[in-house]
Amino acid sequence: MRPLRSASTVLALMLIAAACGASNDDGQEAPAASVDAPDAGEPAQEPDPTAGAEGAEATQGADPPSPAGDQFSPTETDAPFDLSGGAISSSEGVQIVDADPRAPLAANVSQATAPWVTDWTRQTIDVSQLILGVPRVDPRDAIPPLDLPKFEPIAEAGWLGEREPGAVVRVDGETRFYPLSILSRHEIVNDRFGDVPVAVTFCPLCNTALAFDRRVDGQVIRLGVSGLLRNSDMVMWDNVTNSLWQQITGEGIVGELAGTRLELMSTSIASYGDVLESFPDALSLSLDTGFGINYGANGYVGYSSSVTPFLFDGVPDDRFPALSRVVGISAGGVDKAYPFSVLSEEPAINDELSGVPVAVLWGSDTADALDQANIATSATIGTAVAFDPVVDGQRLTFSSVDDDLFVDAETGSTWTVLGLSVDGPLAGRQLGTVTHRNEFWFAWAAFFPDAGVYPAS
């Protein structure tokens, strides 16, 4: 594994830790630093998520308003979790390494992880694939997760532009919106929905937003950012066993829980305006994070319009541009990708994966969070969501109509891109999602190399 290749790369990553906040010697998170953002529209040689308050003022003209007073902090409670759900530990695919298990690590990875008590003898991957993303000794949580997230009613999140994207997580009918402008700076939010512990994660380098149930074997784990990457994707760590987890798959890859897969929860990427319209009772993650960051500025200026993935050590699959977006679906034991370039021409796709029906809907004016300096005015990339099209035992087939709306052939009901029926016999019904990801093509192809692609060639 080759080391980081340039001084500018090292500098950019050191600034990541500084701008996002680092841990002090006593383990407490330090407030974020503030640096200038790149000029609007100027392509960056390296992604730099360090654009702070000064850069945001330059691109937006003013600070965003203070958070509304009506705040909700779900983790500030002594109420117990329901420990009966979540994942059960598994040793599937685990290799027990009898020789020095850390020997294949790159020198800088070995040095950075030396203080960890991770059980390196249990591995599901070739650990030489691990790359150091934050160049420091013990980089865990140098990019600090949000462990005490605060929320406000989505209608009061006026600091967000209607086109701004966020991760949409629904649990037991409750909807929360996590703006990517915040998630890209912290990458993990350790949250709870009632008595269910949930981790909402986002890897900016892969554009992958996923939520996981944090229960494993009747314990609640807290997930953090390890500072390591594999195939450019974030590697997480947990505070109970110090195992390492791959964000894009939710799989334990090194440590006591290697082989275990976290339970995925319903997650999509959509715009603030669409979520506000479809789920007016939703909550939105608040600006009040305690880190003093102006979250309106994009630290990854020019990334998604570039041609080369950042810190990707493999050879990108050349069937599509590396940084083009796809919807990756896993259903019925089958993985399949639906490129945005295809969806833009065919906004409603009715398909089946190993007997499991799926519907992929695409539309909206959702902005790109990883291109222009000002996310609110960035280029349109759209929203794509994969749904279970079966309602009351009847499979629905969809076609697109004007204004990002869809009609099913079976009942004539009208649906939004977020799967809410707004007219017809099924008005008020909400489609369930199937397990899917919105990510860059290179990342999907790296982790799901045998997956099919729609349409079949």
N, C-alpha and C positions, 0 to 999 in steps of 0.2 A: 504494500500500500504506500503510495507516494505521499510525502508530507504536504502541508499547505505550500502553495507554489509561489507566492509573492509577498513582498512586504505589505502591499496594499490590501491583500486578502487578510493578512494577520491583523493589520490596523483596523479594518472594517469590523472584524469579529471581536476585537478587544472593545471597540466602541459599542457593539451590541450589548455586551455585559454592562458597560458603564451606563448606557442610556436606559436600559431596561431595569437597572437596579441590581446591585450585587449583594451577597450575604456578607455581613460583618463577621469578625472573628467569633462573636458570641452566637452566630447563627441567625441573627435577626436581619431582616431585609432592609437594605439601605434605600433611601429615596433615589429617584432617577436623576441622572444628569441631563443637562440640556445642551444640545449642539445645533448648529445650523443645518437646515434641510437643503438638499440639492435644489437648484433653480427649477421652476416648473418647466416640464417638457425636456429637460436635459437628461439624456440617457446616462445611467450609472454604469461604470465598469464593474462594480461589485454591488449587490444589494446592501443597503445601509439602513437598517431599521432604527436609526438614531435620530431621525428628524424630530426635534423637540419643539418647545413652545416658540422659540424665535423663528424657526423655519415655518411653522404653521401660520404665524402671523404674516409672514412674507407672502404666503400663497393664498391665505384666506382673508387677510385684512384685519382680523380681529380675533380675540379669544372667543371660544364657544361660551355660551351662557353657563352659569353655575347649575349644578344638578337641582332638580325640583326637590321640594321639601318632603314630599310623600315618598319615603324610601322604605324598601323591604330588604332585610338581610337574612336569607333563609338559614345560613349557617350559624347565626348567633342564637342558638337555642340549646338547651340541655336535653331536649327530647331524644329518646333513643332511636336508633335506626332499626328497621326491620332486617334482621340478619339471615332470613330464610331464603333469599334469592341470590342472584349473581352467579359467578363462575365457580366451578369445582376444579381444584388443581389437577393437572394432567401431566404425564411425562411423554406425551405423544411427540415423536420425532427428536427426543432429547438424546444427545450423545454425552456419555460420561467420559471426561478426559482425565486419564491417569497421569500422563506426563504433565509438564508445566503448562497449565491451561492458558496462561497469559503470554506465553512465548510468541504466538503469532501477532500480537498487538504491535502496531506501529509504535516507534519509540515515544512520540509525543503523547499518544493515547495511554501507553503504559505508565508514563510519568504522571499524567493528569489524574488517572484513576487509582494510583497507588494507595491513597487513604481509604478507599472503599472496602467494605466488608462483604461485598458481593461474592457469592459462591460461583467462581469462574469455572469450576469443574463441570457444571451443568450447562450445556450449550445446545441450541438448535440451529445455529448459523456458524459460518466461518468467521471468527471474530476479527480476522484481518480486514474484513470489510468495514469495520467501524472507523470513522473519521472523527477527529477532534474539531468541533465547530466553534468552541469558545476556548482560546488558548490560555489556560490557567490551570494551576494545580487544584483539583477538586472543583470542576466547573458546575457542579449540580446547583440548580436554581440561581445561577448567575443571571439567567433570564427568569425572573420570579413569577411563579403562578399566582393567581388570585385565590387566596384561601378564605377570605371574608368578603365575598362579592356582595355588592349592593345593587338593588334594582329599583326602577321607577316605572309607573304605568307607561306603556309605550306611547300613548298620546301626549305625554309630557316630555318625551325625549326630543324636544324641538331642535337640539343641537345637530341632529342627524338630517342630512338631505334625503329626500325621498328615494333616490337611486342608490344610496349607500348599502353595501351588502353586509349580511351578518349570518351567523349560524342560527338556524331555527331548530329548537329542540322541544319536542312534545312528549310529555309523560303523563299518563292517566288524564288526558284531556287538558292539561295545563301547558301553555305555550310560553316560551321565553326566547328572547332575541338577544344574541351576543354579537355586537358590531365587530366586523373584522378589523376595524381601525383600533380596537382595544385588544382583541385576541392576538393580532400580529405582534403586539408588544409583550404579551405575557404567555401566550401559547397554550396555557392550561388554566381552566377555572375549576376548582374543586367546589362543587355545588351540592345542593340537596333539593329534591322534589318531595316534600312531605317527609316520609321516613325512608326514602330511597336515596342513597349517596350516588352522585353522578359527577363524572369528570368530562367537561367540554373542552375539546382540544382542537388546535389549528396549527398546521405546519405551513408557514408562508412559502417555503421553498418548493413545496409540492402542491399548494393550494388545497389541502385536504382538511376538511372540518368533520370531526367525528366525536360522538359522545359515547361514554362507556359507563356501565354500572360498576361502581368501585368496590363491590363486595366479592371477596374470594374466600371460600371455605369458612363462611360465617364471620369473617373479619372485614373491617372497612380499611382500605388502603388509601393513602393520600398520594397522588401522582405529582411528580415534578419533572422539570426539564433537566436531563442529564448533562447536556452540553455536547453529547455525541450525536453523530448522524450515520445513517446507513442508506445508501442509494439516495442521498440528499434528504431523506426523511428523518424527522425528529425521533430520537430514542428517549423514552421516558424512564423514570425510576420510581420505585415505591418505597415508602418510609417504614414498612413493616419487615420486609425481607431483603431490601436493597436489590431486588431483581431488576433487570432491564427489560423494557417493553417497546415493541415497534409500534409507532403511532398509527401507521396506515392499515395495519392488520389487527392491532390490539393483542398481539401475541407476546407472551413472555419469551425472550430470546436468550437470556443468560441469567443464571441464578436459581434460587430455590424454586421459583415458580415458572421456570422455563418450560415451555410446552403448553402452558395454560393460556386460554384465550378469554379475554374479557368479553362480557356480553355487550353487543352493540345496541344502542338506543336510537330512536328515530331522529335523524339529523338531516337537514337540507341547508343549502345556501340560497338566500333570497334577499330582496331589497326591503329596506325599512318601510317604504310606502306600501308594498304589497302585503307585508305582514300586518301593518296598521289597518289596512282595509279588510283583510280576511279574518284577523284575530284582534279586534279592538280591545279585548280584555287581557292581552298579553302583557308581560313585563319585559323591560329592556334593561340590559346591563348598564349601570350608571357610570358616569365619568368619575364619580367619587371613589377612586381606587386607593387613594393614599400615596400615590407615587408622583403626583404633580406633573404628569405628562399631558401635553396638548395632543389629544388623539386624532385630530383632524388631518394630520400630515402623514403621507405615506413614506415609510423608510425604505421601500423597495422600488424606487423610481426607475422605470425602464425595464424592470425584470421580465414581466410577462410578454413584452414585445421584443425581447431579445431572442437569440437563437440557441443559446447554450445554458443548460441548467447549472446552477451554482453548487459547487462542491459535490458534483456527481462524478464518480470515478469509473462508471461503466461506459458502454457504447449505447447511446440512445437508439431505440427502435425507429428506423427511418420511414416507416409507413405513413407517419403523420409528423408534422413539426413538433419538436420536443416539448415546447411550451404551449401547444394548443390544448384546449380543455376537452375532457370527455366525462360522461357519466359512466361510472363503473358499477355494475350490478352483480351481486352474488346471491343466487337463488337456486334452490333445487340441487345444490352441489355444483353449480355451473357458474362461471364468471364470464361476463361479456361487457364490452365497451360500446358506448353510443357517442360518437364524436359530436361536439357542438356544431361542427361544420355540416354534418348531416342533418342534425336537428333543426338548424336554421332553415333548411329547405323542406323538412318534414317535421313540423312542430308537434305532431301527435303520432307516436309510434306504439302500435299494439303488437306485443311479442309474447313469446313463451320460452322459458328456460327449463328444460327437463321436466315439462309438465306443469310448471309454475307460471301462471299468466302474469304479465307485467305491462304497465302502460307508462311511457315516458313522455312528459309534457314539457314543452320549451316555449319561452316567451319573455315578456317584460323588458324593461329598460334598465336592468340592473348594471351598476357600474363595476369596473375592474378595480379591485382593491390593491393591485400590485403593479400598476403601470405609472400613471401620472402622479405628480406630487400632491395634488389635491384630489382626494378620492371622490368627493362629491361631484366633480366635473370630469372625471376620467371617462374613458371610452366605454361604450356599451358592450357587455358580454352576454347578457341575458341570464335567465334562470332556467335550470333544468332539474326536474324532480321525478323520481321513479316511484310509481304507486302500485298497490294491489288493486286491480280493477274490479274485484268481486264485491258486490254490495247485496246483502240479504240473499246470498246464494246465487246471485245472477252476475255473470261476467259482462262487464260493459266494454264497449269498443268506442274509441274517441276519435273525433275529427276536429280540426281547428277551424275557428271562425274569426271574425274581426276582433280587434282590441284585446288580444291575448286571452280569448275565451275559447272554450271547447264544449262540444255537444256530444252526448253519448247517443248511439243509434238505437239503443234498446228502450229508453224512456223519454228521450228528447230533452233531458235536463241539461242545464248550462253549468259549466264548471270553470273555476279559475286555475291559473297555473300552479297554485298551491293546493289544488285538490278539494276545494270547497264548492259545493253546489249552490248557486245563487239564484236559480230559477228552475221551474219545472217540478215534476212530481217528487224529485229527491232534494228539493231546496233545503238547505241547512245541513245536509249530510257531508261528512268529511271522509275522504279516502285515506286509508292507512298507507304508509310508505313501505317499500321493501328495502332491504339493506342495499345502500348505494353510497357512492362517493362522487364528489365533483373534484377532479384533480387534473394536473397536467399529464399529458399523454406519457411522457418519459417515466414518470413515477408509477403510473398504472402498469405500463409494460414491464417495468423492472420487477415489480412484485407479483404480477399476474401474467407471466410471459406466455402461458398456454391458453389465455382467454380468447374467446371469439370476439369479432368486431362486427357491428351492424353497419350496413347490410353485409351478409356473407358474400365473399368474392368468389 
